[in-house]
């Protein structure tokens, strides 16, 4: 047992246990009225109604409307629709451009975690409990789901084994092997002898169970509100100094923990039984179970020897932040250190209606309990009146004689009486029946107004009377706005489990496990970088990795997620605008390079949620675009010089044919271009020029 805690009967140990147990009992006494309301509201959701009829009133109506169930289902389904409007429901965004590759890897990790925890199913139960109990607590931890299916060797393995065995038999040093199924021990001896004679001789392919890891990662557990004890006057759960969770397990479970080395054997044996407190279910859990037809049997042999554990979390205590008290008498966990590197509170509380200065949340029924009761009362009165109208009461004169057979009335029968007024109906019709219907409908409208769960929200046509369609749509929008606003807050309260999940994966996910090589490669993805091995995470992982997530990643849920389709459309519109800009009529302005255009298209592709961007925007394509741009720039640099030389040549040609023609003084005729004047030497040129010169007339 670590120093500072000690063993049972040590003064320091016993004082610590006594203080914690007293704190636990104090918290439970403060929360007991709230537990009672939670149990009552849960049973109300399940259709519970107390029967207050007397023995002589059993004929009266004892009906159920199901209004609580309807209100909760509408409210919870509205939240589920909002929370799961995108797939995946949570995304990670890098704070800076340099953080984008890490954000993509974190998002893949979160997607793996949510799928492993069946997040949609978990949300469904969470929001319903939040609706009628007012709060739900989610506990983060680590879990490995394994199973061992029977695997046969494949065909290639059998061929390789046969070839190796035949080669060994050809040498004459090895005898034929015995049957491994009927003589396994002899076969094992033969294999050992063969491998000693021929080093490198392979073992035969195995047929048998092979361990497969179905899921290894962060685990989200919904904790019953009745199993927790905390300070009800600390609003923020991250500020709770001590939180208790009551756990009841069979004695065999504790013995397994001792064998695994997690519980101290001496302390486990020294902890006595707690008596009636070790009942598997609490008082409030029993009430809820009985409502759905389940009864906890204390004579169940598996739970006759059960033990009560108090798991104590003290995040702000540096010496012993995590304790497990067995049967309120001894601390049994070997390590009292925080089991997780993040050292945070592992409980995340999601509340319905928050109350300032209080740790608990208030359910949706807090303002509706009396309305539910009054509406049922109106319904019972209407049904009672209907019964009295159909199965009517008759009045009979005392002096009126009636045969015994005439007391059992039947339709169409004729009664013979001396006086028509001596036998008549005592109940004609129910007065105020229409008013009861109107009041009942008004109470239903009051319920819908309080929770914004009218017919239009439930998907039915709203009876708006003379209200226009536009105003009806406005009312629907206003009702849904309340659900959206609450969903935004619920999502913000749940989000802290995401960074804790990443921190748990960094702590427990082995980097060199061959069974998880595929998972790790999927997390790395196309970025080809492992976020858990990034340079900025080197050093003390307890601090740097946590700070890296907090500083470099932004978590977005469905209510705050960016509209990716809108982002892609905006990029498309920008590119269209960039190609249409002109400095003058017909002269476009080149404001983006091909690399920039290519990067913008890649962002639009990723914004639409499409995968395989690296297959379309490849490195070879980037290099080709860069070479094309380089060639274009080189051409643009040499073009002015070539154009200048061409212009000079054109000017020379023009000047040659536009200058004044010289007059031959001998003939008085204009000289041809290139003809030498008198007294100039005749230029020596090609054969054609010489022929032209020889063709000139003699002087």
C-alpha positions in Angstrom: 0.0 0.0 0.0 1.5 3.4 -0.9 2.9 5.7 1.7 0.3 8.1 3.2 -2.6 5.7 3.0 -1.4 2.7 5.1 -3.3 -0.4 6.1 -6.5 -1.1 7.9 -6.2 -0.3 11.7 -3.5 2.3 11.0 -4.7 5.6 12.4 -4.0 7.6 9.2 -5.8 5.0 7.1 -8.8 4.6 9.4 -9.2 8.4 9.8 -9.1 8.9 6.0 -11.7 6.2 5.4 -13.9 7.6 8.2 -13.7 11.1 6.7 -14.5 10.0 3.2 -17.4 7.8 4.3 -18.9 10.6 6.3 -18.6 12.9 3.4 -20.3 10.4 1.2 -23.2 10.0 3.6 -23.5 13.8 3.8 -23.7 14.2 0.1 -26.3 11.4 -0.2 -28.5 13.0 2.4 -28.4 16.3 0.6 -29.2 14.6 -2.8 -31.8 12.2 -1.5 -34.8 14.5 -2.3 -33.4 15.0 -5.8 -33.0 11.3 -6.2 -36.7 10.8 -5.2 -37.8 13.3 -7.8 -35.6 11.6 -10.5 -37.1 8.2 -9.6 -40.7 9.7 -9.7 -40.1 11.4 -13.1 -38.6 8.2 -14.5 -41.6 6.1 -13.5 -43.9 8.9 -14.9 -42.1 8.5 -18.2 -42.7 4.8 -18.0 -46.4 5.2 -17.5 -46.6 5.0 -13.7 -49.7 6.3 -12.0 -50.6 5.8 -8.3 -54.0 4.2 -7.8 -55.8 6.3 -5.2 -59.2 4.8 -5.6 -61.0 3.4 -2.6 -62.4 -0.1 -2.5 -65.9 1.1 -3.4 -64.5 3.2 -6.3 -63.0 0.5 -8.4 -65.5 1.1 -11.1 -64.1 4.6 -11.7 -61.6 5.3 -14.4 -57.9 4.9 -13.8 -56.5 5.7 -17.2 -53.2 6.9 -18.6 -52.6 9.5 -21.3 -48.9 9.0 -21.9 -48.2 12.7 -22.1 -44.8 12.4 -20.3 -43.7 9.8 -22.7 -44.8 11.9 -25.7 -43.1 15.0 -24.4 -39.8 13.3 -23.8 -39.8 11.4 -27.1 -40.5 14.6 -29.0 -37.8 16.6 -27.1 -35.1 13.9 -27.3 -35.7 13.1 -30.9 -35.4 16.8 -31.8 -32.0 16.9 -30.0 -30.9 13.7 -31.8 -31.9 15.1 -35.2 -29.9 18.2 -34.6 -26.9 16.5 -33.1 -26.6 13.9 -35.9 -27.5 16.1 -38.8 -23.9 15.7 -40.0 -21.7 12.6 -40.5 -19.5 12.3 -38.6 -21.3 14.3 -35.8 -18.0 15.7 -34.5 -15.1 17.2 -36.5 -11.7 18.6 -35.6 -10.4 21.8 -37.1 -6.8 22.9 -37.0 -6.3 26.3 -35.4 -3.5 27.2 -37.9 -2.5 26.0 -41.3 0.4 24.0 -39.8 -2.2 22.1 -37.6 -4.5 20.9 -40.4 -2.7 17.5 -40.8 -2.9 16.8 -37.1 -6.6 17.8 -37.0 -7.4 15.3 -39.8 -5.6 12.6 -37.8 -7.4 13.5 -34.6 -10.7 13.5 -36.5 -10.0 9.9 -37.7 -9.2 8.9 -34.1 -12.5 10.4 -32.8 -14.5 8.7 -35.6 -13.0 5.4 -34.6 -13.8 6.0 -30.9 -17.4 7.1 -31.6 -18.1 4.1 -33.8 -16.5 1.7 -31.2 -18.8 3.2 -28.5 -22.0 3.1 -30.7 -22.3 6.8 -30.2 -25.7 7.2 -31.8 -27.2 4.6 -29.5 -25.4 6.1 -26.5 -26.8 9.6 -27.4 -30.3 8.2 -27.6 -30.3 7.0 -24.0 -28.5 10.0 -22.7 -30.9 12.6 -24.1 -33.9 10.7 -22.8 -32.5 10.6 -19.3 -31.5 14.2 -19.5 -35.1 15.0 -20.5 -36.9 13.4 -17.6 -34.2 13.2 -14.9 -32.6 16.5 -15.6 -29.0 15.3 -16.0 -26.8 12.5 -17.2 -23.2 11.7 -16.3 -20.7 10.1 -18.8 -17.6 8.6 -17.5 -14.5 8.3 -19.7 -12.1 5.3 -19.4 -10.3 2.7 -21.4 -11.6 -0.7 -22.6 -10.4 -3.6 -24.7 -13.0 -5.9 -26.4 -11.5 -9.2 -27.4 -12.7 -12.5 -28.6 -11.0 -15.7 -29.8 -12.6 -17.2 -33.0 -11.4 -20.6 -34.3 -9.2 -20.2 -37.3 -8.1 -22.8 -39.8 -4.8 -22.6 -41.7 -5.2 -21.4 -45.3 -4.2 -23.4 -48.4 -0.8 -21.8 -48.9 0.2 -22.5 -45.3 -0.6 -26.2 -45.7 1.3 -26.3 -49.0 4.4 -24.7 -47.4 4.3 -27.2 -44.5 4.0 -30.2 -46.8 6.9 -29.0 -48.9 9.1 -28.4 -45.8 8.1 -31.9 -44.4 8.9 -33.7 -47.7 12.3 -32.0 -48.0 13.1 -33.1 -44.4 12.0 -36.7 -45.1 14.2 -36.8 -48.2 17.3 -36.3 -46.1 16.7 -39.5 -44.2 17.4 -37.8 -40.9 13.8 -37.3 -39.9 11.1 -39.9 -39.3 7.5 -39.6 -40.3 5.6 -37.5 -37.8 2.9 -39.0 -35.6 -0.7 -37.9 -35.8 -0.9 -34.5 -34.1 -4.6 -34.9 -33.2 -4.5 -38.3 -31.6 -0.9 -38.1 -30.2 -0.3 -34.5 -29.5 2.5 -35.2 -27.0 4.4 -37.5 -29.3 4.0 -35.0 -32.1 5.4 -32.2 -29.9 8.4 -34.4 -29.1 9.0 -35.2 -32.8 8.8 -31.5 -33.7 11.3 -30.5 -31.0 13.7 -33.3 -32.1 13.3 -32.4 -35.8 14.0 -28.7 -35.2 17.1 -29.5 -33.2 18.4 -31.7 -36.1 17.4 -29.2 -38.8 17.5 -25.6 -37.5 15.0 -23.5 -39.3 12.4 -26.3 -39.7 9.0 -24.5 -39.5 6.3 -25.3 -37.0 3.1 -26.7 -38.5 0.2 -24.3 -39.1 -2.1 -24.1 -36.1 -5.7 -24.8 -35.9 -7.4 -23.2 -32.8 -8.5 -20.0 -31.2 -6.8 -16.8 -32.2 -7.3 -13.7 -30.2 -8.8 -10.8 -32.1 -9.2 -7.3 -30.8 -12.6 -6.0 -31.7 -12.1 -2.6 -30.1 -9.3 -1.1 -28.1 -9.8 2.5 -27.2 -11.6 5.1 -25.0 -14.8 3.9 -23.5 -17.8 6.1 -22.5 -20.0 4.7 -19.7 -23.3 6.2 -18.7 -23.4 6.2 -14.9 -26.6 6.0 -13.0 -27.4 9.3 -11.2 -28.3 7.2 -8.1 -24.8 5.8 -7.9 -23.1 9.2 -7.6 -22.5 11.4 -4.6 -21.0 14.9 -5.0 -21.3 18.4 -3.7 -24.7 19.6 -5.0 -23.7 23.3 -4.5 -20.7 23.3 -6.9 -22.1 24.1 -10.3 -19.1 23.3 -12.5 -18.3 19.6 -12.3 -14.6 20.2 -13.1 -14.4 22.1 -9.8 -15.7 19.2 -7.7 -13.1 18.3 -5.1 -14.4 14.8 -4.4 -16.8 12.6 -6.3 -18.0 9.2 -5.2 -19.4 6.4 -7.3 -21.1 3.4 -5.6 -20.3 0.1 -7.3 -21.6 -3.3 -6.2 -19.8 -6.4 -7.5 -19.8 -10.1 -6.5 -17.0 -11.3 -4.3 -15.5 -13.2 -7.2 -14.9 -10.0 -9.1 -12.8 -8.6 -6.2 -10.8 -11.8 -6.1 -10.0 -11.5 -9.8 -8.8 -7.9 -9.2 -6.5 -9.3 -6.4 -5.1 -11.9 -8.8 -4.5 -9.2 -11.4 -2.5 -7.2 -8.9 -4.9 -4.2 -8.8 -6.2 -4.8 -5.2 -4.1 -5.5 -2.2 -4.8 -9.0 -0.9 -4.3 -8.1 2.8 -6.6 -5.2 2.6 -9.2 -7.1 0.6 -9.4 -9.8 3.3 -9.4 -7.3 6.1 -12.4 -5.4 4.7 -15.6 -6.7 6.4 -19.0 -7.0 4.9 -21.2 -3.9 5.0 -24.5 -5.7 5.8 -27.7 -4.4 4.0 -25.8 -1.7 2.2 -24.3 -4.2 -0.2 -27.7 -4.7 -2.0 -27.1 -4.6 -5.7 -29.7 -1.9 -6.5 -30.4 1.2 -4.6 -33.9 2.2 -3.4 -34.5 4.4 -6.4 -33.2 1.8 -8.9 -35.6 -0.8 -7.4 -38.5 1.6 -7.9 -37.6 2.1 -11.6 -37.0 -1.7 -12.1 -40.3 -2.6 -10.6 -42.1 -0.2 -13.1 -40.8 -2.1 -16.1 -41.5 -5.5 -14.5 -38.1 -6.4 -13.1 -37.6 -7.3 -9.5 -34.2 -7.6 -7.9 -34.0 -10.8 -6.0 -31.8 -10.6 -2.9 -31.6 -14.4 -2.9 -29.8 -14.5 -6.2 -26.7 -16.8 -5.5 -24.4 -14.5 -7.5 -25.2 -11.5 -5.3 -25.5 -13.1 -1.9 -21.8 -12.5 -1.4 -21.6 -9.1 -3.1 -19.4 -6.3 -1.9 -19.9 -2.5 -1.9 -17.1 -0.4 -3.4 -16.9 3.4 -3.2 -14.7 4.7 -6.0 -13.4 8.0 -4.8 -12.0 10.6 -7.3 -10.1 13.6 -5.9 -8.6 15.4 -8.9 -7.0 18.2 -6.8 -5.3 15.8 -4.4 -1.7 15.3 -5.5 -0.9 12.3 -3.2 -3.9 10.0 -3.6 -6.4 11.3 -6.2 -7.9 7.8 -6.8 -9.1 5.5 -4.0 -11.3 2.4 -3.8 -12.9 1.8 -0.5 -14.3 -1.8 0.1 -17.3 -2.2 2.3 -16.6 1.3 3.9 -13.7 -0.1 5.9 -10.5 -0.4 3.9 -8.8 1.1 0.9 -7.9 -1.8 -1.4 -6.5 -0.4 -4.6 -2.7 -0.8 -4.9 -2.0 2.3 -6.9 -3.7 5.5 -5.6 -2.2 7.6 -8.5 -4.5 9.0 -11.1 -4.8 6.2 -13.7 -4.8 8.6 -16.6 -2.2 11.1 -17.7 -4.6 13.9 -18.2 -5.4 13.9 -14.4 -8.8 15.5 -15.0 -12.2 14.7 -13.7 -13.4 11.6 -15.6 -17.1 12.5 -15.1 -18.8 14.8 -17.6 -22.3 16.0 -16.6 -24.9 16.9 -19.2 -27.8 19.0 -17.8 -31.2 19.8 -19.1 -32.3 23.0 -17.3 -29.3 24.4 -15.4 -29.6 26.0 -12.1 -27.0 28.6 -11.1 -24.9 27.5 -8.2 -26.1 23.9 -8.3 -24.5 20.8 -9.7 -27.8 19.1 -10.5 -30.0 19.7 -13.5 -33.8 20.0 -13.5 -35.8 17.8 -15.8 -38.5 18.9 -18.2 -41.3 17.6 -15.9 -40.6 20.0 -13.1 -43.1 22.5 -14.4 -45.5 19.9 -15.9 -46.2 17.5 -13.0 -49.4 19.3 -11.9 -50.5 19.7 -15.5 -50.1 16.0 -16.1 -52.2 15.3 -13.0 -54.9 17.8 -13.9 -55.2 16.5 -17.4 -55.6 12.9 -16.1 -58.2 14.1 -13.7 -60.2 15.8 -16.5 -60.0 12.5 -18.5 -61.1 10.4 -15.6 -64.2 12.7 -15.1 -65.1 12.4 -18.8 -64.8 8.6 -18.7 -66.7 8.3 -15.5 -69.5 10.4 -17.0 -69.5 8.3 -20.1 -69.8 5.1 -18.0 -72.8 6.5 -16.1 -74.4 7.6 -19.3 -74.1 4.2 -21.0 -74.5 1.9 -17.9 -77.2 4.1 -16.5 -78.6 4.1 -12.9 -82.4 3.5 -12.4 -84.7 4.6 -9.7 -87.5 2.3 -8.4 -90.4 3.1 -6.2 -90.4 1.1 -3.0 -94.0 0.1 -3.6 -93.3 -1.1 -7.1 -93.3 -4.8 -7.4 -90.9 -6.3 -10.0 -90.1 -9.8 -10.9 -86.6 -11.0 -10.2 -86.0 -11.7 -13.9 -86.8 -8.0 -14.8 -83.9 -6.8 -12.6 -81.5 -7.9 -15.4 -82.1 -5.4 -18.2 -81.6 -6.4 -21.8 -82.0 -4.3 -25.0 -85.6 -4.4 -26.3 -87.2 -5.9 -23.2 -90.6 -4.6 -21.9 -91.2 -3.9 -18.2 -94.7 -4.0 -16.8 -95.1 -1.4 -14.1 -98.1 0.1 -12.3 -96.7 3.6 -12.5 -94.5 4.9 -15.3 -92.8 7.2 -12.9 -92.1 4.4 -10.5 -89.1 3.2 -12.6 -87.0 5.6 -14.5 -83.4 6.6 -15.2 -81.6 8.5 -12.5 -78.7 9.7 -14.8 -79.7 11.3 -18.1 -76.5 13.1 -19.3 -73.3 14.6 -18.0 -73.4 18.4 -17.5 -70.3 20.3 -18.6 -69.0 17.5 -20.9 -67.9 20.0 -23.5 -66.2 22.1 -20.9 -64.2 19.1 -19.8 -63.0 18.5 -23.4 -62.0 22.2 -23.8 -60.1 22.3 -20.5 -58.3 19.0 -21.3 -57.2 20.5 -24.7 -56.0 23.7 -23.0 -53.9 21.7 -20.6 -52.4 19.8 -23.5 -51.6 23.1 -25.2 -50.0 24.3 -22.0 -47.7 21.3 -22.1 -46.7 21.9 -25.7 -46.0 25.6 -25.0 -43.8 24.9 -22.1 -41.6 22.4 -24.0 -42.2 23.6 -27.6 -43.4 20.2 -28.6 -46.5 21.0 -30.6 -48.0 18.9 -33.3 -46.0 20.6 -36.0 -42.8 19.8 -34.2 -43.9 16.2 -33.8 -44.4 16.0 -37.6 -48.2 16.3 -37.6 -50.3 19.0 -39.2 -50.9 21.8 -36.7 -54.5 22.8 -36.2 -53.9 26.6 -36.5 -57.5 27.5 -37.4 -57.5 30.9 -39.1 -53.7 31.4 -38.7 -52.0 31.9 -42.0 -49.4 29.4 -43.4 -46.7 32.0 -43.0 -47.4 32.6 -39.3 -47.7 28.8 -38.8 -44.2 28.4 -40.2 -42.9 31.2 -38.0 -44.3 29.4 -34.9 -42.6 26.2 -36.0 -39.3 28.1 -36.5 -39.6 29.7 -33.0 -40.3 26.3 -31.4 -37.4 24.6 -33.1 -35.1 27.5 -32.1 -35.5 26.6 -28.5 -34.5 23.0 -29.2 -31.5 24.2 -31.3 -30.3 26.5 -28.5 -30.6 23.8 -25.9 -28.9 21.3 -28.3 -26.0 23.8 -28.7 -25.5 23.9 -24.9 -25.8 20.1 -24.6 -23.2 19.6 -27.3 -20.8 22.0 -25.5 -21.2 20.0 -22.3 -20.5 16.7 -24.0 -17.5 18.0 -26.0 -14.9 17.6 -23.1 -14.9 13.9 -23.5 -13.3 14.2 -27.0 -9.9 15.6 -25.9 -9.9 13.1 -23.1 -10.4 10.4 -25.6 -7.4 11.5 -27.6 -5.3 11.7 -24.5 -6.3 8.2 -23.5 -5.4 6.9 -27.0 -2.0 8.6 -26.7 -1.4 7.0 -23.3 -2.7 3.4 -23.9 -2.6 2.7 -27.7 0.7 0.9 -28.2 2.8 2.1 -31.1 4.5 -1.3 -31.8 1.5 -3.7 -31.6 1.2 -5.6 -34.9 -2.5 -6.3 -34.3 -3.1 -2.6 -34.4 -0.9 -1.7 -37.3 -3.9 -1.3 -39.6 -5.7 0.9 -37.1 -2.6 3.1 -36.7 -2.2 3.4 -40.4 -5.8 4.4 -40.8 -5.3 7.1 -38.2 -2.3 8.4 -40.0 -4.1 8.3 -43.4 -2.9 10.1 -46.4 -0.9 12.6 -44.3 1.7 9.9 -43.6 2.5 11.5 -40.2 1.6 10.1 -36.8 0.1 12.8 -34.6 1.2 10.9 -31.5 4.8 10.9 -32.7 5.0 14.5 -34.0 8.1 16.5 -33.0 6.1 18.9 -30.8 4.9 16.0 -28.6 8.4 14.9 -27.7 9.3 15.5 -24.1 7.0 14.9 -21.2 3.8 13.4 -22.7 1.7 14.2 -19.7 2.0 17.9 -20.4 3.0 18.6 -24.0 0.5 16.4 -25.7 -2.4 17.7 -23.7 -1.3 21.3 -24.4 -0.9 20.5 -28.1 -4.5 19.3 -28.3 -5.8 22.3 -26.5 -3.8 24.8 -28.5 -3.9 23.3 -32.0 -7.3 21.6 -32.3 -10.8 23.0 -32.3 -13.7 20.6 -31.8 -16.9 21.2 -33.8 -20.2 19.4 -33.4 -23.3 19.4 -35.6 -24.5 22.7 -34.1 -21.3 24.5 -34.7 -19.8 22.6 -37.7 -18.9 24.6 -40.7 -21.2 24.3 -43.7 -18.8 22.5 -46.1 -21.1 22.8 -49.1 -21.2 26.5 -48.6 -17.4 26.6 -48.3 -17.0 24.7 -51.5 -19.5 27.0 -53.3 -17.7 30.1 -52.0 -14.4 28.7 -53.4 -16.1 28.1 -56.7 -17.5 31.6 -56.8 -14.1 33.1 -56.0 -12.4 31.2 -58.8 -15.1 32.2 -61.2 -14.6 35.9 -60.2 -10.8 35.6 -60.4 -11.0 34.5 -64.1 -13.5 37.3 -65.1 -11.5 40.2 -63.8 -10.2 42.4 -66.6 -7.8 45.4 -66.6 -9.3 46.6 -69.9 -11.8 45.3 -72.5 -10.5 41.9 -73.5 -7.4 42.0 -71.4 -7.8 39.6 -68.4 -6.0 40.1 -65.1 -4.0 37.0 -64.0 -4.3 37.2 -60.2 -3.7 33.5 -59.4 -1.0 31.1 -60.4 -1.8 27.6 -61.5 -0.5 26.2 -58.2 -2.8 28.5 -56.3 -5.8 27.5 -58.5 -4.9 23.9 -57.9 -4.7 24.4 -54.1 -8.1 26.1 -54.2 -9.7 23.2 -56.1 -8.2 20.8 -53.6 -9.7 22.7 -50.7 -13.1 22.7 -52.4 -12.8 18.9 -52.9 -12.0 18.3 -49.3 -14.7 20.7 -48.1 -17.3 18.5 -49.8 -16.2 15.6 -47.7 -14.7 13.7 -50.6 -11.9 11.2 -50.0 -8.9 10.4 -52.2 -7.7 14.0 -52.7 -4.2 12.7 -53.1 -5.3 10.5 -56.0 -6.6 13.4 -57.9 -4.2 16.2 -56.9 -1.0 14.1 -57.1 2.6 15.3 -56.6 3.3 14.5 -60.2 0.5 16.8 -61.2 1.9 19.6 -59.0 5.3 19.1 -60.5 3.8 19.2 -64.1 2.0 22.4 -63.3 5.2 23.9 -61.9 7.2 22.9 -65.0 4.5 24.4 -67.2 4.6 27.6 -65.3 8.4 27.7 -65.4 8.4 27.3 -69.2 5.7 30.0 -69.5 7.8 32.4 -67.5 10.9 31.6 -69.5 9.0 32.3 -72.7 7.7 35.5 -71.3 11.2 36.7 -70.5 12.7 35.9 -74.0 9.7 37.2 -75.9 10.6 40.9 -75.7 14.1 40.4 -77.1 12.8 38.3 -80.1 10.1 40.9 -80.7 12.7 43.7 -80.7 14.9 41.9 -83.2 11.9 41.2 -85.4 10.9 44.9 -85.3 14.4 46.0 -86.3 14.3 43.7 -89.3 10.9 45.0 -90.3 12.1 48.6 -90.0 15.1 47.8 -92.2 12.9 46.3 -94.9 10.5 49.2 -94.8 13.3 51.7 -95.0 14.9 49.8 -98.0 11.8 50.1 -100.1 10.6 53.5 -99.0 13.9 55.6 -99.4 14.2 57.9 -102.5 15.4 56.0 -105.7 18.8 57.1 -107.1 19.0 58.3 -110.8 21.6 56.7 -113.1 23.6 59.7 -114.5 24.5 57.7 -117.6 21.0 56.7 -118.6 18.9 59.2 -116.7 16.7 56.3 -115.6 15.9 55.4 -111.9 18.3 52.8 -110.6 17.0 49.5 -109.3 17.4 48.7 -105.7 20.9 47.3 -105.1 22.3 48.7 -108.5 25.6 50.4 -108.0 26.0 53.9 -109.0 28.5 55.2 -111.5 32.1 54.9 -110.3 31.1 52.2 -107.6 32.5 48.8 -107.8 30.3 46.0 -108.8 29.6 43.7 -105.8 30.5 40.1 -106.2 27.5 37.9 -105.3 26.0 34.6 -106.3 25.6 33.3 -109.8 22.3 34.9 -110.2 23.6 38.3 -109.4 26.5 37.9 -111.8 24.1 37.0 -114.6 22.0 40.0 -113.9 25.1 42.2 -114.0 26.2 40.7 -117.3 22.8 41.4 -118.7 23.3 45.1 -118.3 23.8 47.0 -121.6 27.3 48.2 -122.3 28.1 51.8 -121.7 
